[in-house]
Amino acid sequence: MRYLVDGSQMKAADQYTIQTIGTPSLVLMERAARCCVQVMTDRYLDLSRACVVCGSGNNGGDGLAIARILTRMGYPATACFIGNKEHCTEETKEQMRLLKEAGGKIIYGYEEAKYSVLIDAIFGVGLSRKIEGNYREIIDQMNRSTGIKVAVDIPSGISSGNGAVLGIAFHADITVTFQLEKLGLQMYPGREYAGEIYPVDIGICTDRIRDDISVAYTYDRREYSRLLPVRKADSHKGTYGKLLVIAGSRGMSGAAYLNAKAAYRAGAGLVQIYTPEENRVILQTLLPEAIITAYESFEEEKLCSLLAWADTVCIGSGLGTNDLSKKILQTTLKNIKVPCVIDADGLNLLSENMEALKQVSDGEIVLTPHMKEMERLSGKMVSEIREHRTAVLREFTEQHPAVVALKDSRTMVASSGSRIYVNLSGNCAMAKAGSGDVLAGMIAGLMAQKVSGYDAAVLGVYLHGCCGDYARKIMGSYSVMAEDLIENIGKVFIDQEELAYEEV
């Protein structure tokens, strides 16, 4: 598990290490500086003309220590101090003294020149205000430099909590981040400003972070194999679950097809599609493995019998939002007693009556909204969700009994009492109609195999993103379609199976 912390969480761990463990702040600063220099030397960067731009906080102190270490190594670095001398921390003042003692020179202000390496140590992870005035001008000048750009802990101007650009940000080629990755380094647009990310251990105690479920996380590639449902030698289709897909409307048979095929590829044993009569022939032709049950009008008794048959339900993709669709969703939520994925139009209908979630007497509910659908579900504007997405997810899942997979360039999965998972797989080639239908089908297919809703959402979004990564290698960034994702599901499962076998 890789923890993704925000500035306040990291600061709390830092202070605990200093005040309770008793590690002096200057010791941590020295380790941080040495790790930064080590990363640069390991990368064989040209350090002959290095410039370190420092602020008045402890991030600036790290930078001054870097300049001193480089100077003692025979690389007389230029240290540009652009902070407020009146507001320097005690540690930064001490680093100024040590640099001068080592023969280093401090320039007050930034001098634009041809540097081989430009090191950003202006603002740390605690920045929350918009960068303006002289700082903005200097960062703009730094971004124009032709040298390799290195950020200390986080590029100045990137929010550690959500990756937002606070007015302007340093555009790094390399970011050396201390102890744990910052959430803002992995969220967009922060990810684009971070370059290559190198987390380094400087001895900050993270015990409290491990115990704090408000800290977000992601997994390393190998860890996902532990979430895979077991495939037994002595088994049959019933072993892997009966999935009911309630999807499609007139002219929208594709959504049902993508749901069902993705679920089959993800391992579901038997899939039945409940869809309007107009879709029967095309779905039987496209997916003969599926059972097709069709309707022309609302038939409560038939729907209830199908719900009783199913081990898992996936509802909403391409369903429409007319009165018939509304009755189907309401009846499903009222009578369902098994796990259920609600997607697309199902979410739009649900947003009109969120109390309907409380009618579900048994079975986990997984919601798969994109940002606009989450706006309807939560009543919060997309801009607010983007800025405070972890807080919005925690609040929503505390109020509503559901797992939420909030789809975006960095999809997050949340449920009450659990950490928020951040998915790092996937790419821009997946920004096509039908991608979400594939994801809903994959999650539902995993749930049909008795994977919990939360784990199915985590594994599903990761594997879905891996399918997109495979597809882009083959098709490029422009030409990937939803069905290309499905065609790569088998490959990503093979990868995870191989990792699982390596661990045995």
N, C-alpha and C positions, 0 to 999 in steps of 0.2 A: 504493500500500500504506500502510495506517495501522497503526503499531505500537501495541500495547496492553501497557504495561509494568506491572510490580509495583513495590512500594516499593524493594526492594533493587536492582533494575535501574536505576531512576531515580536512586537515590542514587549508584550507581557512576558514572553519566554525569555527575552533578553534581560529584562529587569529581574526576573526570578533567578537567572543564572548569576547575575551580579550581586543582588542583595541577599539571596538565601543560600545559594551554593557557595558564594564568596569569590567568584572569579572576577578579578578587576576588569573594568571596562577597557582600560588600555591594553590589557592582555588580549582580549577579544579583538580589539582593533588591530593589534599587531598580527594576529593570526589571519585576520581578514585580508590585510594588505599583502602578506606573504602568499596567501592562496591566489590572490589576483595576479601577482607577479609570476607565480608558478604556472598558472594557466597560460599566460602570455608567452613564457619561455617554452612550455611544452608545445605550443602552437608555432614556435619558431617565428614569432613576430619580430619585425625589424624595430628594435628598441633604441636605435641610435639617435633618434630625434623624437622623443616622447614628450607629450604635454599632458599634464594633469590639471583639470579645471575643478576647483574646490569651492564648496559653499561653507557656511559658518557652522553647520550642524555636524553631527558625528560622521555623516557620509563624507563630508569634507575632510574630517580628521583621517578617515580611511585613505582618502586620496593623498593627503600630505605624507602619510606613512609610506604609501606606494612610491611617491617621489623620492623619499629618503632611501628606501631599499634599492631603487634603480640607480640612484647616485652612487651608493656604496658599491654597486656591482660594476661601476664604470660607465654607466649611462646617465650623464648629467641631465635629468629630466627638468623641463620647465614646469614650475608650479605656479599656476595662475589662481590667485584668490579673488573671487568675485562676490563673496558674502559680505555681511555687515560685521565689521570687527567688534562692534559694541555687543553683538549678540552671539559671539563665539562660545561654544561649550568649553568646559574646562579641558576636556580631552583634546579638542581641536587646538586650543592654545598651547597645550603641551606638545602636540605634534609639530606645530610651527617652530617651537623652540628646538626640538630634536632635529628637525630638517636643517635649520640654520647651523646647528652645532656640527652636523655632518658635512657642512660646506655647501649645502643647497641654497638656492636663491628663490625668493618668493616675489612674484610680480603681482601687483595689485591692479586687477583688471585683466581682461583677456586680449592677448595679442594674436591676431590672425596671421598664420604663417604656414609654411609647408611642413607639417609634422608627419612622421612615419606612423605614429600611434597617437590617438587622441583619447584620453581617458576622462569619462564623465563621473565626477564625484560631487555634484552640486546639491541635489536633493535626494533623500532616501525614501524609504517606504511609507513614511508618515505624511507625505505631501497630500493635501486635500483641497488646496485652493488653486485657482487658475493662475498660470504663470503669465505675468505681464511686464511691461516696462523693460528695464535693462536686462533682466534675466532672459526675457523672450528674445531680445535682439542677439544676445550672446549665443543662446542655443541655436538660433537660426544660422549664425555665423559658423558654429561648430558643425552643423549638419552639412555645410558646404565644403568642409575639409575633405581632401582626397585621401587622407591617411585612414588606416584601420581604426574603427571606432569601438571602444570598449566601455561598457557601463558597469559601474560598481553597485552591486546588489539589485538595482532596477534602473532602467533608463529614466533620467529626470523628466518629469512631466507625465509619466504613466501612473495612473491610479493603481495601487497595489491590490485594491479590492475588486475592481471590475474591468481593468484594462483600458479605461477611457483615457483619451488624451486631454490633459488639463491645459487647454489653450495651445500649447506647443510641446513637443517632446523630442528628446535626443534620439536619433535613429542609429541604434547600435548594430554592429556586426557580431559582437560577442557580449553576452551579459554574464558576469560572474556573480551568482546570487548566494547569499550566506545561509547555511544550515538547511533551509527548506525552500522549495520553489514558492514563489509568490503567485497567488491566483491571477493577478493582473498580467503576469508574464505569459499566461496560457490563454487568456481571454482576448478576443479581438476588440479593438485594433492593437492592443498592447503586444500581442504575439508577433505582429509584423515589425514592431520597433525593437524587439529584444534580440533578434538574430539567433545565433547559437547560444543555448542556455547551459551554463555549467554550475550546478549546485555544489558547494564546497562545505566541508565540515569544519567549523571553527570552534566547536565545543559548547555551543548554546544548548542548554538542557531542554529537551522537547517532551519530557514525561507528561507534563500537563496538557500539551497539545494532543497526545495520544488518548487522553481521557476526555477531551472536549469534543463532543459530537457536532458542535457548531462549525468545526473546521472542515472544509471541503477536502475531497481526495480524488485520486484517480488510481488506476492499477497499472502495474507493469504488465507487459504482454503475456508473460507466462501465467500470471495469476488468474486470467480469465478462464483458463482450462479447468479450474476447480469448480466453476459454475456450470459446466456442461452437464446435461442430464445423462444418466447412465444408460447405455444400450446393452441389453442382456442377450446372451446367446439363445436362451430359451424364452422367446417372446413372440408376439404377433401384433397385428395392427392395433388391437385394443389396448395393448400395453402402453402405447404412446399417445393415447388420448383421442377423443372424438371432439373435433372443433366445429362449432357452428359459426359460419360467417354470414352476418346479416348486412348485406352491402349492395350497392348498385341502385340505379333508378333508370328511367327511360333515357337512353343515350349514354349511360354511364356504366356499362358492363365491365369496362376495363378495371375499375377499382376493385370489384369483387374478384376478378381474375387475378390481379396482383396480390391481393390479400391471401387468397387460397393457395396459389402456387408458392408464394414465399413461405407460408406455414408448412406446406409439404416439404419444401427444401430444408426447412429448419428442423424437420424430424417428426412432425405431427403424424399420427397413424391414420386418421380418417378425417376428411374435411367434407362438410355439407354446406352448400351455399343456399341461402334463402334470399331470393331476389325477384323482381317483377318478371312476369311471364315473357315480356319482350326480350329478356336476356337469356332465356333458356337455351336456345339453339346455339348461339355463339359461344356460350360458356361450355356447353357439352362438347363443342367442337374444339375449343382451345384447351380445355382441361378435362379430358375424359376420366381422369382419376377421381374427380370430385362428384359427389352426389348433388344433383340440382333439384331443389324444391322451389316452386314458383308460386306467386300470388298475383291476383288481379285486384283484390280489395282487401280490406282489413279482416283477418280471420283469427280472432283471439285464441280459439281453441287449438287450431293448428300450430300457432306460434308457441303456445304454452307447452304443447307436446314436444316440439323441437327443443325448447329450453330444457325440458326434463331429460331429453336424450343426451344432451351435450355435457362434456366434461369441462369445456371452456367455450366462451363466446367472444367473438370479435364483431363489433357493430359500429356502423357509421360511415365508412368510406364510400363516398358517392351516393349516399342514401337519399340526399335531398332534404329539404326542410319544410315540405308541405304537411298538411294535416295527417295524411296517412303515415308519413315517416314519423311524425310526432307520436302518434298512437303506438307505433311499433316500438319506439324507444321507451315510452312510458310503461308499456306492458312488460318489456324486457326487464327494466329496472325493478318493477314491482314483483316479478315472479322469479327472477334469477337466483339460483342458489350455488352457483359455481363461479370461478374466476372469470373476469370479463375485461376486455380491452375496448375502450371507447375512443373513436378517432373521428376527425374531420367533421362531417355534418352532424354526427352524433354529439360532438362537443358543442356545436353551435346551438343545437336544440336543448342540450343540457343547460347551457348558460341562461336560458329563459326560466329555468326552475331548478336552481342548485339544490333545493331541499329534497329533490328526487333521489339524490345520492343516499340520503339517510333511510330511504325505503328499502335499500338492499339489506336483506336479513342475513346473508351469508355470502362468502366468496369475496376474493380481493378484486378491487377495481383499479385498472391502470388507465390513466388519461394520457393522450399523446398530442398535446397542443403545440402549434407553432406560436409565434409571438402574438399575432393578431387574435388567434383563438384564445390565448391566455388572457388577453385584454378583456374579452367578453366574459370569460369564466371568473376572473378576479375582480373586474370592475376598475382595474388600474390601467392607465395609459401605457402604451408600448414603451415610450421613453422612460417612464418610471420603472417598468419591469427591467429594462436593459440596465439602468443605473443601479438598481437595488435587487437584482434577480435572486440572490440567495435569501435575502430577507423576505421577499415576496413569496418565494417557494415555501419557506418555513412557515410563514403565516397561513398560507393557503392550505398546506397539508395538516396543520394543526386544527383548522376549522372544518376540513372536509376529509372523510375517510377514504382516501385514495392515494395511490402512487402516481406521481406526475413525472412524465418525461418531457421536459420543455425543450422543444426542437429549435436549434439555431446552429450557427457555425461551430459553437461549442455546446452541445446538448447537455443538459443537467437532469439528473434523476433524483427525486426527493420523495420521502414519505415521513410521516410522523415518527419521531423517535430514532431516526436514522441519519447518518451523515449525508450530505449532498455529494453525489458522484458527478464528476466532470469528465465527459468523453473527449478524447483527443484524436480519435480516428476520423477519417472522412475528409472531404475536400469540396471545392466549388463546383466540380463536375456533376455533383449530385443535386444541384439546384435545378431540378426538373420536375414537371408534373408526374405524379405517381410514386415518387420516392417515399413519401410518407405512407402510402398504402402498403408498400413493401415492408417498411418498418413495423407497422401495426400487425401485419401477418406474421412476421418473424417473432415478435414478442408473444403473440397469441400461440404460435406453434410451440414455443418453449414452455409456456404456461400449461399447454395441453399435456406436456410431458412431466407435469408436477413440479416445475421450477416455480419458486415463489414469485409473486408479482414484481417485487423490488429487484430480485436477482435477474428475472427475465428481462426487465427493462434495461438494467445495466448491461447484461450480456448482449441483448438484442441491439441496442444502439451502437455498441462497440463493433459487433460483427457486421452490422449494416454499414458502418463507416469503412470497415476493412474491405467490404465488397466494392464500395466506391473507389477505394485506393487501388484495388486490383483493376477495376474497370478503366480508370483513368490511364493506367500504364498501357492498356491495350488500345483504348479509343481516343485518348487525349482529353483535354478539359472541356471541349465543346460538344462532343458527340455522344456522351453517355446518356442512355435512356433508362427508365426504371427497370425494364426487363433485363438490361445488362447487369444490374445489381443482383437480380435473382440468379442469373447464370453463373455468378461468382460465389454464391452462398456455399456451394460444396467445397470450393477451394479454401475458404476461410475456416470451415469446420475441420478440414484435413489438417490445416496448420495447427489448430488448437488441439486436435487429437494427438498429433505428433509431440507437442509440448507436454501433454498429459502423460504420454508413454515415457518420455524422458525422465519425468519425476518419479515414476514407479520404480 
